[in-house]
Amino acid sequence: MSLDPYGDERLVGLYDEDNGAGEDHDFYLQLADELTAKKVVDFGCGTGLLTRAFAVPGRVVIGVDPSATMLGYARRQPGAEAVTWVDGDASAVEGAGDAELVVSSGNTMMHISTEDFPWVLGALAAALRPGGVLSFESRNPAARAWEQWGAEATYGERDTPAGHLREWMEVTEVDNGRVVFDAHNVFEDGVDTVLTTALYFRTADEIRAGLESAGFGEIEVHAGWRQQPLADDSRLLVFRATKTA
């Protein structure tokens, strides 16, 4: 797999259209306001749509992402100058211990492998002051979302600013919570740009245990952005955890 799966500028340009602001952004923005956060770190910031929304007067905002292509796009957007953009993975997150909030939206935390998950949580904890909050989302493995990611179910065509696009997904591997899939993208030039992604599906108990080991307490998990109660087959897991020391 490429270190920068979003290396195709045409696909990066479509990312915000496909992943626009919604209840998830509202949740994270309201959380920053609730905490009166003076410093927010957006880990896995991508194109920076949410990151730039955090940037209000008197607040320091840092966006971290391993995709140089996405960060390049983010830096060209209105309001980008109010954000400090950092190219890298969790090892690039400054362990200053002075942030009130670290967020990680979308599938970011699911990109983290089983081996890396403990130290990534530790790195995010190091960015927070005692009492600071880490919040992120993950998909519940019990909902088995990947079973709906076949070519027939996901095939579509649309006209985009970059030309006509045909797209579909194919799952290539499912093993102990690790799901690998190919996202096919064919523009009018006929080239099939394939983005291969591995996502790690973790149970709420597995994530809770990881957070506790990284020094977090007061761990809350809900099934959605409006604090819906968790059920066995809930699709979404939304976490909020407080750094204890």
N, C-alpha and C positions, 0 to 999 in steps of 0.2 A: 504494500500500500504506500501511496505517496505520503510524505511528511506534511504536505499541504494539499489535502484533498480538494480544496476549493481554489485550485490554481487556474481554473478557467474563468476569466473575467466576466464572461457572459452569464455564467451561473451565479456568480456573486451578485451581479446586478439584479437578479431575480429573487434573491434570498429574502429581502424585506417584503417583497410582494407576496411571497409564499408564507412568510412567518411574521406577519404584521403585529402591531400592538393590540393586546386584548386584555382579558381578565388577569393573565399572568403578569403583565407589565403593571397593571393597576395594583396588584397585590404587593409587588416588590417596591413600588414607589410609595405606597401607603406605609409600608413597613419602615422605609427610610425616614419618613415624616414622623411616624410614631416614636422612633428612637431619637429623634432630633439629630440625625447622623450628620456629623461634620466631615466624616471621611467614609467613602463607600468604595469598595473594590468589586468590580464585575469580572469574575473569573470565567473565561470562555465567552468573551463579549461579542465575538463575531463582527458583524457590520456595525455594531455600536448603536443600534436603534434605541434599546433600553438604556444603554450607558449614557448617551447624550441627554436623555430625559432626566437622569439623576442630577445633572449639572445645573444647580441653582446657586444664586449668590451665597457665598459663605461656606460652600461645601467643596471639598476636594474629592474628585472622582478619578479613579484609575481603572482602565480597561485592559485586560490581559487576554491574549489569544495566540495560539501557535500558528495561525494562518496569516502569513505575510500579505497574501492577496486580500483577505478580508480586512485586515488592518489598514491596508492601503486605501481601500474603498471607504472605510470608516473615517479616515483622516481627511477625506475630501468632502464630507457631508457638512451641512450647515450646523454650527455649534460645536464642531469637533475641537476647536481651539480651547474649549473649556475643560477638556479631558486630557489626562496623561495616558498615552497609549503605549503598552508594553508588549513587545513581540516575544512570546515564549510560553512554556507550560507552567505548571505550578511552581517549579523551581525558580521562576522569574518573579514570583510574588514576593514583595518585600516583607520580611518578617519584622516589621516595625512595632507591632503590638499597639497600634494607636487608632485602628479603624473601629467604628461602631457597627459596621455592617459589611459582610461579604455575601454576595449573591452569586448564584450559578444557575442560569435559566436554560430552558430547552433540554436537549439531550447531553449537555456538557458533562455532567457527572457520570453518565452512562458510558461515555467514551473511555473512562478511566478503568484500566485493567484491575483484576483482582489483586495482583501483586503490588500495583502502585496505589491502590485506594487508601491504605493506611497512611503512607507518607504524604499523599496529597491532602488528606484531611488535616494532618499535622501542620503542613505548610499554610493552609488557610487559617487554622487556629492561631498560628504565629503572627498573622497579620492583624488580629483582633486584640483590642484591649479587654481586660477582664470585664465580664458583663456584656461584651459585644456579641452580636448575633450572626450566625451563619444560616442562610436559607437557600434551599434548592429544591428541585423537583426530580422525580424519577418515575419510571413506569413499573407498575406492579406485574411481576412475572406471572401471577395467577390469572391475569386477563389474557395472556398469550397473544398479544397484539401482532406478533410476527406471522401468525397464521393467516392474516389478511394482507400480507405483503407480496403475494404472488403476481406474476406478470399480467394475468388476465384481469385481476381485481384492480391493479394500479395503472394500467395502460391509459394514456391520455395524449391528446394533441392540443396545442394552443399556439396562437400568434403572440410573439413577444417583441420587444424593441430590438432584440438581436436576431429576429427572424422566426420562422415556423419551427416549433419544437415538438418532437415526439419523445415521450418519457415513460418509463416503467421501472418496477423494482423486481428483483429476484433474490430470495433467500438462498444462500449457498451452504450455510452451516448453522446448526443449533446444537450446542453442547454445554450442559451444566450451567445454564444461565447466560452463556455467551452466544450471541446471535450475529452472524455475518451476512450482510446483504450487499448486492450490487445495485446501484441506481444508474440506469441507462439514460443518456441524454443525447439525442440525435438532432442536430440543427440541419439547415438546408445544405450544408457542405457534405452531409452524409457521414461525417465522422461520429462514431459512438463514443462519447466521453463517459467513461464508467467511473463512478465514485464508489469505492469499496469501503464499507464502514463496519466496524465491530462495535456492538453495544452490549453492555454487561447489565443484565437484569438481576436486581437484588431484592430480596424480601425486606419488608419494613424492619423485621427483627435483625437482619444482617446489617442494615444501614445503621440502626440504632446502636448496635454493638460497636461498629466502627467509630461512631461519633463519641461514644463513652470512652473508648480507648484513646481518642485524640484530645480528651479533656473537656468535652462538652456535657452539659446537663440541661435540665428543664427542656427535654426534647419533646417536641410536639409533632405529630404527623396527622395529616388530614387527607381526605380523598379528593380535594379540590380547592379552588381559590376562595371559597366562601366558608371554609372550615367545616366542610361536610364530614360526617363521621366515617371512619374507615370500615370497609366491609371486606370480606375475603376476596371478592372478585372486583374490587375497585380498580379502575383503570390507572389512576394517577396517585402518586404519593408525594405530598408536599410537606417538606420538613422545615422546622424552625428549631434551632438549637443555640443555647447560650454558653459562651466560654466561661468556665467556672473559676479559673485562676490564671 
